[in-house]
Amino acid sequence: MKTATLMTLTKAELDTLYRRSAVGQCPNGDSKGTLILAPGSKANQWLAAIAKSLVWQGKGFNQDQGSLLNKVLPFGLKLVKAQVYLGVSWIDGKDAIILDYSTTSFIAQKIRDEIRQIAPGIYLGRSFWDRTHILDFVLEF
């Protein structure tokens, strides 16, 4: 499944896809990221493009260290660290790869992401503030 297709899905369709997906392999290396800010809407594509150019371009995973750094700001600076581990999804109680910022980032300490592999090299992510789902994202390796 391609990112362009994911950008057309509604929130309900993204939920179904995530729930049906297996956890997959823990990623390693740099990813290209795309935010899904307005699922199923016509504004989703241009919101994602603005976010990519100004705020967030993806994540760089280091399997050996069990961590990642987000690629942020217009220059893709590697900042905002998270611990990466296998854990339980807040969505359905099944396995997910957890991206935990609670002990690694003052700015993002209330953020918790979880991802599952939906196709070879493609992960669907769900982002939470405390326990409230706030947005979705795609990572391409």
Secondary structure, 3 states (H helix, E strand, C coil): CCHHHHCCCCHHHHHHHHHHCCCCCCCCEECEEEEECCCCCCCHHHHHHHHHHHCEEEEEEECCCCEEEEEECCCCEEEEEEEEEEEECCCCCCEEEEEECCCCCCCCCCEEEEEEEEECCEEEEEEEECCEEEEEEEEEC
